[in-house]
Amino acid sequence: MSIRTFVVASILWTLISPWLPGVACAREISVNARSAILVDMTNGQVLYEQNADMPIAPASITKVLTLYLVFEAIREGRLHLWDNVTVSARAAKTGGSRMGLRTGDIVPVGELVKGAAVVSGNDACVALAEHMSGSVEAFVRQMNVKARQLGMNDSTFLTPNGLPARGQLTTARDISRLSVAYLRRYPESLNIHSMQSYTYRTTTHRNANRLLGTCQGVDGLKTGFVCAAGYNLTATAVRGDHRLVAVVLGAPSPGVRAAETARLLDLGYDSLGTGTVLVRAIDDSGSSCPVTRGSSQTVRKAGGKGRKAGRTVAAATPAPVPVKARMARSASKPIAPTVGSDSVGSATSRSKTRTSVASRKGQPPTSASAARSDTRSTRVSAKSVEPKASTAGKAQIAGRSPEPSRSQAVPKTSKATGARSASIEKAASASKEKAASSPPAIRKISPIPKTPPRTAELAKPRS
């Protein structure tokens, strides 16, 4: 088969295969977020997922579960939109995004629902929780019970508004289950979630969902942001007979969050029209590789072309130091006493050595002399007490000028008699005692006489 025939056959198969029954083409995509999922509400089919079971902080998407309980109470007659709610000090002091409640304000439930859905008011959620359950803690317990009933087995909620709390986690799959159940049971909630702005008192708040009015068919739901997760969004759109729910969690910015969610919805509707299956793309050039040495756990593969493409970039790590170099370096440094080790004896011996060296120089031991290295002090003390020292060295220690003649050198003890060796030992001990009490004398070196220049010889002509 020629190359031309192969190319033509490939193009024809690409054009015809989407229309053949039982044949589907796969399309690889990747969402710029930590996790994502796309669900068709018509039949509950998952069209795409990316790290859908990764735990992540829900942020203000938590308010969807709060509103689920509010609409459930309204449906059952336990709550009405015209009921008045007295705002407590706890609700008024709640930080983050707010609708502007004040302590003692009397606000209808309908206004608080708009404040929670459109403005993402944390204060409105606390006011609703206290009005419905008596306290925020009791309302949070009801939230977790409802989450288990909806099949959100990997989610734990600790606040009614999604403010940061240790242990408050969810997944993209659980948020999609919550969104689908919320829209199926309370579709009238979209009348509020589709509002692009809301005015309370004299302040107008815009909906943080940028897809409203910009992406075809989008009419809800909720955004969220916390530092631990990033930018979250659960959005729904209806086109034709299909309503899709897209959940994007952990986007790096609000613009990326909106763009990726809109792209995911467009790809979902394209796949429904063409029969294409959306699968997650695996980027080989950006995959993580384990690192055996260095500070980081993983590094990115190097991109580019040619021989260097696909190679692993080595992590920055210092060159290993040879064993001999480490031993020499440790021997040259003073040894400090370690906490928990037996350091009393070593510290005492070092202090004695430093004291003896300082006394020979005629100076009292100070902190500067104590800070000298142990290796240098040990060498000095060993040389001063060596028994086989020469006469010149003994004379220098005793304070006398050494004689340059070799005839006065002390003979070796191996060739001397017993009596002579005893006298030598006695003289050595006397010199050590004298050296400890008197400083060493400095040998004076006579200057070298200058020789007159031989100008006469240089001027004399050669014969």
N, C-alpha and C positions, 0 to 999 in steps of 0.2 A: 504494500500500500504506500503510495507516495504521500509526501507531506501535504500537498495541496488537497488531496482527497481526505486526509485525516482532519484538516482544519475545517473543511466544508461540512463534514459529518458532525464535528463537534458543535458547530454553530447551529445546524439543524436540530440536533438533539436538545440544545439549550432552549430553542424556541418552541419545540413541540412538547417536551417532557412535562411542563406545567399543566398541559391540557389533557394529558393521558390519565385515565383513571388508575388509582393505586400507585402512581409514581409521584414522588415529591422531591424537590431540590432543597438542599440545605444551604443556608446563608449564614456565614459567620459574622457576628457583631460583638462589640465590646462596649460597655457603658463606663464612662469615667466617674465611677463612684465605688464605694466599698461593697455595696450589695444592691441588687435590683431584682424585680420580678414583674411580669406582665401577665394578667389574667383576663380571660374572656368571661364576663359575667353571664352571658347567654347560656353557656353550658358548663362553666367552671373550669375550662381547660386552661392550663398554664402554657402560654405561648413562648415564654422566655424566662430564664432565671440565671442569676449570677450571684453566687455566695448567698443564696436566699436564707440559709440557716445560720448565718454568722451573727453572734450576739452584738448588739449595738444599742446605744442609748436612744430612746424614742423621741426625746425633746417634746415639742409642742404637739406632735401627732397624738400624744396622750389625750389631748382634749377631745378627740373623736370618741374615745371610750367614755369620757365624762358626758358628752352630749348624747351618747347612746343611752345611758342611764336616765338622763333628763327626758328624752323623748319617750322612753319606756314608761316613766312615771306619768307623763302627760297622757299617753295612750291608755293607761290603766286608770286614769282619773285621780291619781294621788297628787297631781300637780297641774297647775294651769298657767298659761302664758301671762295672765293678768294678775297673778298672785304677787304681792309686794314682798320684797326681801329687804331686811334691815342690814346694812353693811357693818360688819364688825371692825374693830381695830386691827385684827390679824389680817383680814382681807384687804383693808386699805393700805397696810404696810407691805404687802407682797411686792417684791421687786420684779425685774424683768420687763417684758412687754405688758402694758397696762391700758385699760380703757379710761382710767381716771376716777376711780371710786374714792369717796371720802368717808371717814368714820361717821356713822349715823345717817348716811343717805338711805332713802327708801326708793328702791329701784324695782320695776316689774321684772318677772322672770323672762319675758320675751326680750327685754333689752339686754339682760345678762347673757342670754343665748347668742344674740348678735355680737355682743362684745367678745364672747369666747370663740365664736366661729370666724368672724371677719377680722376683728382687731387682734385676736389671739391674746386676750387679756387674762393674765394670770390671776389678777384680783377678782375677776368675774367668776372664775372657776372655784376659788376658795369660798366666795359668797354663796354660790349654788350648792357646794358640798355641805357647808354648815347649815343651810336652810333645809336641805333634804334629809340629812342623816344626823344632825346635831353637832357633829364635829368632823374635822378633816380626816382623822384616823379611821373613824367608822365608815366614811364614804370610800376611802381607799380599800378597805376590806371588801366592800361590795364590788369595787372595780375588779379585784383579783378573782372573785367568785364568778363574775360575768365573763371574764377572760377565759377561764377554764371551760365554761359552758360553750363558748364560741370556738373551742379547739385551739386556743392560744396557749399551748403547753410550754412554750419556751419564753414566756414573757412574765415579768414581775414588775408591778407598779407600786411606787412609794409616795407619789404626789398626784393630785388631781389635774395638774397643769403641765407636768413634764419638766419642771425645774430640776437642775442636777441633784441627784441623790445616789449615794453609793449602793450598787446592787440593782438599780432600776434599768432593766434591759429588755429588749425585744428583738425580733428578727423581721426581715422583709416579708417572709411567708406569713408570719402572724399578723402583720399590719395589713396584708392583702386580705386575709380572712376577716379581720375586723371591718375593713372598708366594704367588702362585698356584703357582709351581713347587715351593716348599717344602712347601705343604700337599698338593699332589697326590702328591708322591713320598714324603713322610714324614708321613702323617696321624697317626701315633702321637705326634708331637711335641705335639699338642693336649692330651694328658694332662698335660703339664707347663705349657703356656701357659695352661691354664684354672685353675690353682691361684691362689686369691686371696691366699694368704700362704705363707711358708716360714720355718722356724726353723732357724738354724744356731748351734750351741752353745746359748747362752741368749738369743739375740736373735731376735725374730720380725719379719720384714719383710713388709710388705703389697705386693701387686702394684699398680703404678701405673696399670694399666688399669682405670678406673672403670666401664667398661661391663660387666665381669664381674658377673653377678648382678643387674644393673639394666636392661640392654637385652635384649629377647627374642632368644634364640638365639645370643648372642655367647659364644664360647669361646676366643678368642685375639685378637691376636697380641702386638704390642710397641709400647711408647711410647718417646719420646725428647725431649730438650730440650737446646739450646745457645743462647747469646745471639744468635749470628749468624742462626739460623733461626727460633727460637720453639719452640712446642710441637707435636710431631709424633706421629702415631699411625697405625698400620696395624692394622685390626681385621677380623675375619671373623665371620660369623653364618650360621646355617643355619635356614631355615624351610621346612618342606615338602620339596620336591624341589630347592630352589635354595640354593646357598651363595654368598654375596656377599662380596667383599673391598672395603673402603672405606679409602682412604688420604687423610689430611688432614695437610698440612704447613704449618707457619708460623702456627698459631693464636695469638692474643694471650695466652691463659691456659689452664691445664689444664681449668677448667670449660667454657670455650668449646670447647676441643678435644673433650671428651667429648660435649657437647651437639650440636655440629655433625656429628660422626661418627654419633651415634645417629639424628639427623634424616635424614642422607643414606641410611642403611640403611633407615629406614622408607619414605622416598620411593622407594627402589629397589624394595622389595617391592610398594609400591602401584602402581608403573608396570608391574611384571610382571603384576599381577592385572587392571589396567584397560587395558593397552596404551598408556598415556600415555608420550610421549617427554619425557625430562628435558633441557632446554636451559638454557644459562647466561643469566641475566637481565642486561640492560644497564641500569644505573641512570643516567638522564640527569641527575638532580639531583646526582649525586655523581661525575660524570665529571671527568677532568682536562682542563685547558685550558692551552695554551702561554702563556707570559708574555714579552712583549717587553722589559719593563723591570722592575727590581727584583732582589732577592737570590734569591728562590725560583725554581725551574724551572717549577713548575706550581701552580695554585691550584684550589680547589674552586668549583663553581658555587653560587650562592646559591639556597637553596630559598625556600619561601613561596608566597604567592598574589598574584594581581593583576599589575600591570605589572612588578614587580621580579622575578617568578619567572623562573628560567632565565638571569638576567643573570650575566655574569662579574664576580667580585669582583676589583678592581684590587689588585695587590700593593703593599705599603707601600714607597714610594720617595720620596726627597727631591725637592723641586721643583728644576727645572734653574736654574742660576745664569746670568744673562745674560753675554755676552762682555765688555761694558764693565765690569760689576761685577767680574768675575774679573781683568781687567787692572788696575783700580784697587786691588783687594785685594793683588795680587802686587806692585804698585809701592810700596805702603805698608809691606811687610814687608821686613826685611833679607835680603839674598841670601846664603845659606850656600854655601860651596864644596862642589861635588858630587864624589863619589869617581869618579875616572876622567876628570874634566874638567880643563882648563887653568885652575886656580884660583890659581896663585901670584901672577900679576901683579895681579889684582883685589884680592887680600888685602893686597898691599903698598901699593897706592894708598889703600885704605881706612884702613890704619893710619897713613899720613902725614897724612891729613885729620883723623883723630881726635886726633893728637898736636898739630897746629897749633891746633885749637880749644881743647884743654886748656891749651896754653901761653898763649893770650890771656886766659884766666880766671885765670891765676896758679896753676894746680894741675897737678901732674904727671899724665900719663896713667895711668889706672888701669883695672882690669877693668870697672868700672861704666861709665866713659866709652867703653870699647871696645865695650860691649854696646849702645850707642845705635844707632838706625836710621841707615842710610847716607843716606837721603833728607834727613834733617834736617841732618846734618853737611855734606852737599854744598851745601845752600842757604846755610848760614852762611858757608862758605868763599867761595862765589861772590859774596856781598854785600860781603865785606871787600876783595876785590881788584878790584871793578868800577871801571874808569877814569873813568867819568862820574859819580862820586859828588859830592854837594853839599858845600859848605864845612862845614855843620853836622855832616854825617856824618864828614868827615875830622877835624874837631876833637874829636868824641866818641871816635874811635878813638885819636887822639894824646894824649888825657888832658886837653884844655882844655874849658872850658864853651862851648858853641856860642852865637853871637850871633844874636839874633832878627832883626836888621836884614837886609833883602834887598840893601842897597847893597854889602855886602862879599862877595856871592856871586861865585864864580869864573865869569868869562864863558866862553861856549862856545868850543871850540877852532876851530870853523869860522870865527869872526869875528876871531880873534886872529892876530897875525903869527907868523912862524916862530920867532923868538926867544922870544916869550912862550909859545908851545906847548911849547918845549923846557924852559922853566923850570917849567911846570906838570907835565910828566912827571917832572922831577927831584924836585919836591915830593911828587908821588904816590909815587914809589919810596921817598923818605925816610920818608913817613908809614907805608908798609907795614913798613919795617924797625923803626920805633919801635913800631908796633902789635904786632909779633911779640915785642918785649922787655918791654913794659909792659902791664898790664891796662887795660881800658877804664874811663874815669871814669864815675861815676854822676851823672847830672844831678839837681841839687837843685831842688825845686819849692817856692817860697815859699808859705806858707799864705795862704788867702784871708781878708782882714780882715773882721771881723764888723761889720755896720752896726747902729747902735742902733735900736731900734724907734721909730717915729714916733708915740709915744703922745700928744704934744701936738697934733699935727695931727688925730689920730683923735678926741681929746676936744673939739676946737674945734667949736662948732656951726656948721652950714651956714646961710648967709644966704639 
